[in-house]
Amino acid sequence: MLELTSRQRKRLRALAHPLEPVVLVGQDGLSEGLLQEVDRALLAHELIKVRMRKPSEKDAMASELAESTGAALCGLVGHVAILYRPHPEHPTLEI
């Protein structure tokens, strides 16, 4: 999992504010297909929001999602997790 400073996480949360969630976690939870979709979205956008359906499990689910995709969990706002993973060859976000 990618480690960020609190200042970097704060900057990324600010950048993510106007974004809409690109992946929705349904009742099936973290399936292999969902993890692949999150991986593709991170490769395309670097900074994404993921909306989770089950509020009781959102902390554990967000951490597992970040760990499984090699991304950093920048924040959890309500039922929405903010994930960041720089592009391996051409990063576009300056943090």
Backbone as a ProteinNet text record, in pm:
[ID]
protein_1_A
[PRIMARY]
MLELTSRQRKRLRALAHPLEPVVLVGQDGLSEGLLQEVDRALLAHELIKVRMRKPSEKDAMASELAESTGAALCGLVGHVAILYRPHPEHPTLEI
[TERTIARY]
83.9	0	88.1	49.9	122.6	106.8	216.1	212.1	221.5	135.3	133.2	138.5	190.2	188.6	48.4	20.5	-111.3	-134.8	-30.8	-42.9	-79.6	-18	-48.8	-191.7	-234.9	-372.2	-472.5	-442.5	-531.3	-541.7	-429.5	-428.5	-510.4	-493.7	-567.5	-716.6	-754.9	-896.9	-956.4	-880.1	-927.4	-943.3	-848.9	-858.8	-975.6	-1009.1	-1116.6	-1255.3	-1262.7	-1391.9	-1492.2	-1455.9	-1555.5	-1580.3	-1505	-1519	-1641.9	-1697.1	-1806.5	-1748.2	-1811.8	-1764.1	-1766.7	-1658.1	-1649.8	-1676.7	-1671.9	-1697.7	-1794	-1892.2	-1988.4	-1974.6	-1954.7	-1944.2	-2085.1	-2136	-2271.4	-2277.7	-2384	-2406.1	-2309.2	-2243	-2146.1	-2013.5	-1992.4	-1869	-1751.4	-1633.9	-1510.6	-1484.1	-1544.1	-1523.1	-1400.8	-1357.3	-1241.2	-1268.6	-1388.8	-1426.2	-1424.3	-1469.6	-1469.8	-1326.7	-1239.1	-1099.3	-1032	-1065	-1010.4	-1060.7	-1186.4	-1243.9	-1179.5	-1156.3	-1089.2	-946.4	-879.4	-743.5	-739.9	-835.9	-843.4	-872.2	-962.6	-997.2	-876.9	-801.3	-682	-576.4	-562.6	-466.8	-506.7	-635	-683.6	-687.6	-723.1	-748.1	-653	-585.5	-496.9	-570.7	-670.2	-745	-892.4	-949.9	-1089.1	-1165.8	-1297.8	-1387.3	-1459.8	-1478	-1549.6	-1660.7	-1785	-1898.5	-1926.8	-1942.8	-1968.8	-2111.3	-2172.6	-2312.3	-2332.6	-2248	-2267.8	-2191.4	-2262.8	-2194.6	-2126	-2173.8	-2112.8	-1973.2	-1944	-1815.5	-1726.2	-1761.4	-1691.5	-1544.7	-1509	-1368.6	-1281	-1322.6	-1245.1	-1243.6	-1357.7	-1366.8	-1277.5	-1273.6	-1190	-1041.9	-1003.3	-863.8	-825	-912.7	-884.8	-879.5	-964.8	-966.1	-835.1	-787.8	-661.1	-544.8	-543.9	-435.3	-433.3	-549.9	-559.3	-516.5	-533.6	-500	-366.3	-302	-174.6	-190.4	-306.8	-335.4	-328	-329.4	-333.1	-476.6	-522.3	-653.2	-637.5	-687.5	-671	-775	-889.8	-993.8	-1118.9	-1205.8	-1334.1	-1437.6	-1520.4	-1621.1	-1757.9	-1827.8	-1955.4	-1933.2	-1995.1	-1980.4	-1887.5	-1807.3	-1722	-1574.9	-1498.5	-1354.1	-1282.6	-1176.4	-1094.1	-961.7	-931.9	-811.5	-719.9	-589.7	-489.5	-379.6	-344.4	-228.2	-170.1	-45.2	12.1	29.4	18.9	40.2	185.5	212.8	350	449.6	403.5	495.6	480.5	355.5	329.8	234	281.1	191	149.2	22	-29.1	-55.4	-79.9	-108.7	18.8	34.2	146	97	159.4	115.6	230.5
-118	0	123.9	222	347	431.4	484.6	567.3	715.6	796.8	940.6	1014.7	1137	1221	1279.3	1333.7	1391.9	1512.8	1585.9	1700.4	1654.2	1545.5	1491.6	1438.1	1369.1	1318.7	1433.3	1540.2	1656.4	1719.2	1730.7	1787.2	1700.1	1569.2	1478	1478.4	1492	1502.6	1629.1	1736.8	1862.1	1845.9	1778.3	1755.4	1662.9	1572.5	1476.1	1533.3	1647	1702.9	1712	1766.6	1778.3	1647.9	1543.1	1418.7	1340	1264.4	1173	1032.9	947.3	809	737	667.1	595.7	447	397.2	256.1	248	159.4	138.3	-4.8	-21.6	-153.3	-194.9	-301	-347.2	-449.2	-527.1	-624.8	-741.7	-763.3	-872.3	-839	-713.7	-673.8	-665.9	-699.1	-686.1	-814	-822.4	-937.1	-912.6	-1014.8	-1003.4	-904.1	-906.4	-813.2	-668.7	-646.6	-510.8	-460.9	-546.6	-506.7	-474.6	-550.1	-520.7	-387.1	-356.6	-229.2	-112	-127.2	-23.1	-4.2	-113.7	-107.7	-31.4	-60.5	11.5	159.5	190.6	330.9	406.4	342.8	407.1	429.3	336.7	351.3	466.4	482.7	588	725	730.6	860.3	895.3	801.3	817.5	846.4	931.8	970.4	940.7	852.2	813.9	808.8	808.4	786.9	655	580.7	453.4	459.3	441.2	442.4	299.9	285.9	155.4	149.8	34.4	19.4	-13.9	-96.8	-142.5	-52.7	35.7	130.6	67.5	-46.9	-107.1	-161.7	-192.6	-251.5	-156.1	-30.7	59.6	82.6	90.1	112.7	-3.6	-123.7	-242.6	-261.4	-236	-253.1	-153.1	-28.6	73.1	38.7	-7.4	-46.4	-165.4	-263.5	-381.7	-345.9	-255.4	-209.9	-141.1	-53.6	15.2	-82.6	-175.2	-272.4	-364.8	-407.7	-500.3	-437.2	-306	-238.2	-165.1	-164.1	-94.5	56.1	102.1	245.8	298.3	428.8	494	535.7	509.4	554	695.8	792.7	934.2	980.3	917.7	958	876.7	886.2	817.6	920.2	961.7	1063.5	998.6	978.7	908.5	765.4	729.1	594.4	595.3	699.2	714.5	714.1	622.8	615.5	688.8	762.3	833.1	758.3	708.8	630.7	701.9	689.3	749.7	649.2	637	558.6	626	674.2	742.9	646.9	701.2	621.3	574.8	447.7	396.6	463.8	514.5	574.3	725.5	772.6	915.4	973.2	997.8	1055.9	1197.5	1228.8	1360.6	1450.6	1393.4	1475.4	1508	1633.5	1678.3	1690.2	1613	1623.4	1664.7
0	0	0	-75.8	-89.9	36.7	88.5	209.4	170.9	228.2	203.6	336.1	331.1	449.8	467.2	582.8	606.7	515.4	485	394	252	207.5	74.7	69.3	174.4	178.3	175.8	247.4	250	111.4	42.6	-93.7	-188.7	-178.7	-266	-236	-108.7	-74.7	-136.2	-134.7	-195.1	-346.5	-410.1	-554.7	-589.2	-499.2	-524.5	-497.3	-431.9	-392.5	-508.4	-625.3	-732.6	-810.1	-782.9	-857.6	-814.5	-906.7	-878.8	-860.8	-782.9	-769.6	-904.5	-936.1	-1064.1	-1048.4	-925	-898	-779.3	-790.9	-684.1	-633.5	-503.6	-442.9	-403.3	-465.3	-439.2	-328.1	-328.7	-222	-228.2	-342	-352.5	-285.3	-252.1	-184.2	-279.8	-229.9	-308.2	-387.7	-503.6	-590.2	-678.3	-746.7	-836	-949.3	-1003.3	-1110.2	-1063.1	-940.4	-885.2	-866	-815.9	-795.6	-929	-1034	-1166.3	-1217.6	-1192.3	-1236.1	-1162.6	-1033.5	-955.2	-1006.4	-1036.9	-1090.2	-1222.8	-1311.9	-1441.4	-1420.2	-1327.3	-1301.2	-1244.4	-1155.6	-1099.8	-1207.2	-1299	-1407.3	-1499.3	-1520.8	-1609.6	-1543.2	-1414.6	-1349.7	-1236.1	-1177.3	-1062.1	-931.8	-933.5	-814.1	-840	-759.2	-781.8	-650.5	-665.6	-552.6	-574.7	-465.6	-469.2	-365.4	-410	-317.3	-271.1	-138.1	-78.3	-25.4	-39.1	-1.7	145.3	201	339.1	436.5	507.4	596	715.8	761.2	880	851.9	727.2	691.1	612.7	605.8	514.1	549.6	676.5	712.6	669	702.5	664.7	514.3	449.4	305.2	231.9	278.2	215.6	231	347.7	369.6	283.1	274.7	192.5	45	2.4	-136.7	-171.5	-84	-106.7	-108.6	-15.1	-7.1	-128.6	-173.4	-285.8	-418.2	-430.5	-555.8	-549.2	-433.4	-419.6	-417.7	-377.1	-374.5	-231.3	-220.6	-89.8	-60.5	59.8	103.8	156.3	80.3	116	216.5	213.2	305.5	286.6	384.1	382	424.8	330.8	357.4	338.8	448.7	440.2	395.4	284.6	229.3	108.5	93.6	-24.3	17.5	-44.4	-21	-133.1	-98.4	-195.9	-206.1	-327	-350.9	-449.3	-424.2	-512.8	-539.8	-666.9	-707.3	-831.1	-823.9	-940.3	-1057.6	-1177.6	-1298.5	-1298.6	-1331.4	-1322.4	-1417	-1532.3	-1627.9	-1642.1	-1639.4	-1663.6	-1559.7	-1437	-1336.5	-1376.6	-1355.1	-1393.3	-1274.5	-1156.9	-1039.1	-962.9	-928.2	-846.5	-703.1	-613.1	-473.2	-384.3
[MASK]
+++++++++++++++++++++++++++++++++++++++++++++++++++++++++++++++++++++++++++++++++++++++++++++++

